[in-house]
Structures are given as structure tokens and as C-alpha cells.
Amino acid sequence: MPVEIDLLPIDNKLIKIQDEVRTFFGWDIKLDIESAHQLLSVVENTSIDSWTRSQRSVTIANLRRRLVLRETRIAVLGAAIEESEIISMLESPTLFVAADGAVGVLSSLPESISERAWSRLVCIVSDADGGAGTIEAVKRSIPVILHAHGDNISSWRNLLEIALDMQNPPRIVLTHQTPDTISGMYNPGGFTDGDRAICFLISLGVPIDRILLLGTRTDIVGKWSGATNPKEKIVKLQWMAKILTTIGIKY
């Protein structure tokens, strides 16, 4: 059996912020809990070996080896990411972690360098609404840090159905946003895919000074954002700003 790596938040304030977000938007925590337990049940009742609980622990260990132990700089790709930023990063041995649909930027690059960029992508952090970019990552068997929240049950079900049809489904790690302890899932903190990606990396053991934020904006809705209400999204980005400030990371 692999050694369990518990992905704990860097600061318990991050979990309290999730409660504050629910209160602000009027969301019921019961829906977050229900989505989390449904996701866990669906994943653990498939026949995919890499999705079993023990293999999901192996996935975390593999990610830790690649992202933590090699002391490489890691760029988190946010929704406002530009192609030029990716091209610049390819000049150094930087690895990529994408916030959901931001991964689509890799396929928008010139064909001659697109595959080089994809080879740097270690995983995506997703609540399954990132559209074509997220689906492309799944079809490329990129590991997915898959998140459950109250109104994304249909989204994660659709993404899992795509993965289930593949000969080589992506490895997955499951996250939730409740204060409960849910065995087989993790809550490292975070609210949007972007800040949750940073919370995930830090809880995995990546030092903050090795994390670089690209395309992280709190004043505009990035072009790689999933389908969203623009006015509500701007408000959500202000909550992301609060989380990044709590973590103590520059953006």
C-alpha cells in the first residue's frame, strides 16, 4: 500500500473563507457535501484501476515526485493566460499546472511548439466546466485534480463519461470544499480553480517561492474562463484575491 499523503490546507483560514463564500452567495453546504459524496461514489464504483483509492494515493505520490522533489519552478496557468507567456516559459525548465479551461492556451500555440508545451503540463485543477481545453487534457490522459461543489454534478459526470470511454483514462485526485473529513477526498483550500491550484500545490509540499502565477487577474474575466456570468465572475475573483492574500503569494 502507498504511504498516504494528506493534502492539508496551509492555513485553516482557507476553510473558513469557503464558509464565508457560501454565506455571501447564499449557497447551501448540503449541496457541496452531496456533490462530493456522489463524485467519490461514482469514481470508486468504476472498473478503472487507476481510479481506486490506493491508486489515487499513488497519483498524489507521483505528482509530489515531479512537482516537489525536483525543485523545478511551476507556473500556474490562469484564465487570462496569453500565448506569449507560455512561449517565454518554454525557454526555461518550468513545469505547468493549469486551472481548468486555461489549458486550452496550449492548443492555440503554433503547432511546432504546442506539443512541447503540452509535455510540460503536469496536471489540471478542474471543476469540469473548462470546455474544450479541459476535454483535450482528459483525452491526452493528463492527471485531473477533480473538484466537487454544489452545482457541478452534471459537469463532473459528463467529464467522467468522456474519460470512461478512453483506452487510457487520466489519473485523478478528488477534492471538495466542505469542512468535513471525507476519506478518499481532500480539501486543501481554495474557491476558484486558479487559487485552488495554488492551494493544492502548497499542500503537496511545493514552496511558495517556486510557484509562478500566469494569467491570474482579479480585475477582468480571462478569455479561458468557463461559461459564466461575467458580473458574478468578477465578484468571485475578489474572493480569489482574498485567498491569495491569505496564502501570501504575489500575483
C-alpha positions as CSV (number, residue, x, y, z in Angstrom):
1,M,0.0,0.0,0.0
2,P,1.3,3.5,-0.8
3,V,2.0,5.9,2.0
4,E,-0.9,8.3,2.3
5,I,-0.1,11.9,1.7
6,D,-2.7,14.1,3.3
7,L,-3.3,17.3,1.4
8,L,-4.0,19.7,4.3
9,P,-4.6,23.5,3.8
10,I,-1.6,25.7,4.6
11,D,-3.9,27.8,6.9
12,N,-7.3,26.8,8.4
13,K,-8.5,30.3,7.4
14,L,-8.8,29.0,3.9
15,I,-11.5,26.6,5.0
16,K,-13.3,29.4,6.9
17,I,-13.2,31.5,3.7
18,Q,-15.1,28.7,1.9
19,D,-17.8,29.1,4.6
20,E,-17.8,32.9,4.0
21,V,-18.2,32.4,0.3
22,R,-21.2,30.1,0.8
23,T,-22.8,32.6,3.1
24,F,-22.1,35.5,0.7
25,F,-23.7,33.8,-2.3
26,G,-26.4,32.0,-0.3
27,W,-25.3,28.5,-1.2
28,D,-26.3,25.5,0.8
29,I,-23.4,23.5,2.2
30,K,-25.6,20.4,1.9
31,L,-25.3,20.6,-1.9
32,D,-21.4,20.8,-1.7
33,I,-21.5,17.7,0.6
34,E,-23.9,15.8,-1.7
35,S,-21.8,16.5,-4.8
36,A,-18.6,15.4,-3.0
37,H,-20.1,12.1,-1.9
38,Q,-21.7,11.4,-5.3
39,L,-18.3,12.1,-7.0
40,L,-16.5,9.8,-4.6
41,S,-19.1,7.0,-5.1
42,V,-19.1,7.3,-8.9
43,V,-15.3,7.1,-9.1
44,E,-15.0,4.3,-6.7
45,N,-17.6,2.2,-8.4
46,T,-15.9,2.2,-11.8
47,S,-13.6,-0.7,-13.0
48,I,-10.7,1.7,-13.7
49,D,-7.8,0.6,-11.7
50,S,-6.0,4.0,-11.6
51,W,-9.2,5.5,-10.0
52,T,-9.2,3.2,-7.0
53,R,-8.4,4.8,-3.7
54,S,-5.0,3.2,-3.4
55,Q,-4.1,4.2,-6.9
56,R,-5.3,7.8,-6.3
57,S,-2.8,7.9,-3.5
58,V,-0.1,6.7,-5.9
59,T,-1.1,9.5,-8.2
60,I,-0.5,12.1,-5.4
61,A,2.9,10.5,-4.7
62,N,3.8,10.7,-8.4
63,L,2.7,14.3,-8.6
64,R,4.7,15.1,-5.5
65,R,7.8,13.5,-7.0
66,R,7.5,15.6,-10.2
67,L,6.4,18.8,-8.6
68,V,8.1,18.9,-5.2
69,L,11.2,16.7,-5.2
70,R,12.8,18.1,-8.4
71,E,12.8,21.7,-7.2
72,T,11.5,23.0,-10.5
73,R,9.7,26.2,-11.0
74,I,5.9,25.7,-11.5
75,A,3.7,28.1,-13.5
76,V,0.0,28.0,-12.6
77,L,-1.9,28.9,-15.8
78,G,-4.9,31.1,-15.1
79,A,-7.9,32.1,-17.2
80,A,-6.2,35.3,-18.6
81,I,-3.1,33.4,-19.8
82,E,-1.6,34.6,-23.1
83,E,0.3,32.6,-25.7
84,S,3.3,34.8,-25.4
85,E,3.7,33.9,-21.7
86,I,3.7,30.2,-22.5
87,I,6.3,30.7,-25.2
88,S,8.5,32.7,-22.8
89,M,8.3,29.9,-20.2
90,L,9.4,27.3,-22.7
91,E,12.9,28.9,-22.6
92,S,13.4,27.7,-19.0
93,P,12.7,24.3,-17.4
94,T,9.4,25.4,-16.0
95,L,6.5,22.9,-15.4
96,F,2.8,23.8,-15.9
97,V,-0.3,23.3,-13.8
98,A,-3.4,24.6,-15.5
99,A,-6.6,26.0,-13.9
100,D,-9.3,24.1,-15.8
101,G,-10.0,25.7,-19.2
102,A,-6.8,27.8,-19.2
103,V,-5.2,24.6,-20.5
104,G,-6.7,25.5,-23.9
105,V,-4.0,28.0,-24.5
106,L,-1.6,25.1,-25.2
107,S,-3.5,24.0,-28.2
108,S,-3.8,27.6,-29.5
109,L,0.0,27.8,-29.9
110,P,1.8,27.2,-33.2
111,E,1.9,23.5,-34.0
112,S,5.7,23.5,-33.8
113,I,5.7,24.4,-30.1
114,S,2.3,23.2,-28.9
115,E,3.5,19.7,-28.2
116,R,6.5,21.0,-26.3
117,A,4.1,23.0,-24.1
118,W,1.8,20.0,-23.5
119,S,4.8,17.9,-22.4
120,R,5.4,20.5,-19.6
121,L,1.8,20.1,-18.3
122,V,1.8,18.0,-15.1
123,C,-1.9,18.2,-14.2
124,I,-5.0,20.3,-14.4
125,V,-7.2,21.5,-11.5
126,S,-10.8,21.4,-12.6
127,D,-14.4,21.6,-11.6
128,A,-15.2,20.2,-15.0
129,D,-16.6,23.3,-16.7
130,G,-13.5,24.4,-18.7
131,G,-14.8,23.3,-22.0
132,A,-12.7,22.2,-25.0
133,G,-9.4,22.7,-23.3
134,T,-10.3,20.5,-20.3
135,I,-11.7,17.8,-22.6
136,E,-8.5,17.9,-24.6
137,A,-6.4,17.5,-21.5
138,V,-8.5,14.5,-20.4
139,K,-8.1,12.9,-23.9
140,R,-4.4,13.4,-23.5
141,S,-4.6,11.5,-20.2
142,I,-3.3,14.5,-18.2
143,P,-3.9,13.9,-14.5
144,V,-7.0,15.8,-13.2
145,I,-7.4,17.2,-9.7
146,L,-11.2,17.0,-10.0
147,H,-13.4,19.1,-7.7
148,A,-16.9,18.7,-6.4
149,H,-19.2,21.6,-5.5
150,G,-22.9,22.1,-5.2
151,D,-23.8,23.0,-8.8
152,N,-21.3,21.0,-10.9
153,I,-22.7,17.4,-10.6
154,S,-23.7,17.3,-14.3
155,S,-20.3,18.8,-15.3
156,W,-18.2,16.3,-13.5
157,R,-20.4,13.4,-14.6
158,N,-20.0,14.5,-18.2
159,L,-16.2,14.7,-17.9
160,L,-16.0,11.3,-16.2
161,E,-18.1,9.8,-19.1
162,I,-15.6,11.1,-21.6
163,A,-12.7,9.6,-19.5
164,L,-14.5,6.3,-19.1
165,D,-14.7,5.9,-22.9
166,M,-10.9,6.2,-23.2
167,Q,-8.4,3.4,-23.5
168,N,-6.1,5.2,-21.1
169,P,-8.2,7.4,-18.8
170,P,-6.4,10.2,-16.9
171,R,-5.4,9.6,-13.3
172,I,-7.4,11.6,-10.9
173,V,-7.3,13.1,-7.4
174,L,-10.6,14.2,-5.8
175,T,-11.2,17.5,-3.9
176,H,-14.1,19.1,-2.2
177,Q,-14.9,22.3,-0.4
178,T,-16.6,21.3,2.9
179,P,-15.2,21.4,6.4
180,D,-16.0,17.7,6.7
181,T,-13.3,15.0,6.6
182,I,-14.2,12.8,3.6
183,S,-12.0,9.8,3.3
184,G,-10.6,9.5,-0.3
185,M,-11.0,13.2,-1.0
186,Y,-9.1,16.3,0.1
187,N,-9.8,20.0,0.8
188,P,-6.5,21.9,0.5
189,G,-8.5,25.2,0.4
190,G,-9.4,27.5,-2.5
191,F,-12.6,28.6,-4.3
192,T,-11.9,29.2,-7.9
193,D,-9.8,26.7,-10.0
194,G,-6.9,29.1,-10.0
195,D,-6.5,29.7,-6.3
196,R,-7.4,26.0,-5.6
197,A,-4.5,25.0,-7.9
198,I,-2.1,27.1,-5.7
199,C,-3.6,25.6,-2.5
200,F,-3.2,22.1,-3.9
201,L,0.5,22.7,-4.8
202,I,1.3,24.2,-1.4
203,S,-0.4,21.3,0.4
204,L,1.5,18.9,-1.8
205,G,4.7,20.5,-0.5
206,V,5.7,23.0,-3.2
207,P,7.4,26.0,-1.6
208,I,5.6,29.3,-2.4
209,D,8.7,30.8,-3.9
210,R,8.7,28.2,-6.7
211,I,5.2,28.9,-7.8
212,L,4.7,31.5,-10.6
213,L,1.2,32.8,-11.4
214,L,0.5,33.4,-15.1
215,G,-2.9,34.8,-16.3
216,T,-4.1,35.4,-12.8
217,R,-6.3,38.5,-12.9
218,T,-8.8,39.7,-10.4
219,D,-10.0,42.7,-12.5
220,I,-11.1,41.0,-15.7
221,V,-12.7,37.7,-16.7
222,G,-10.0,35.8,-18.6
223,K,-10.7,34.6,-22.1
224,W,-10.2,31.0,-21.0
225,S,-12.8,31.1,-18.2
226,G,-15.6,28.5,-18.5
227,A,-19.2,29.5,-19.2
228,T,-20.0,32.1,-16.6
229,N,-22.0,35.2,-15.6
230,P,-19.3,38.0,-16.1
231,K,-20.6,40.2,-13.2
232,E,-20.8,37.3,-10.8
233,K,-17.3,36.1,-12.0
234,I,-15.7,39.4,-11.1
235,V,-17.1,39.1,-7.6
236,K,-15.8,35.5,-7.4
237,L,-12.4,36.8,-8.5
238,Q,-12.4,39.2,-5.5
239,W,-12.8,36.1,-3.3
240,M,-9.9,34.6,-5.1
241,A,-7.8,37.7,-4.3
242,K,-8.7,37.2,-0.6
243,I,-7.5,33.6,-0.7
244,L,-4.2,34.6,-2.5
245,T,-3.6,37.2,0.1
246,T,-4.2,34.7,2.9
247,I,-1.7,32.3,1.3
248,G,0.8,35.2,1.0
249,I,1.5,34.8,-2.7
250,K,2.1,37.6,-5.2
251,Y,0.0,37.8,-8.4
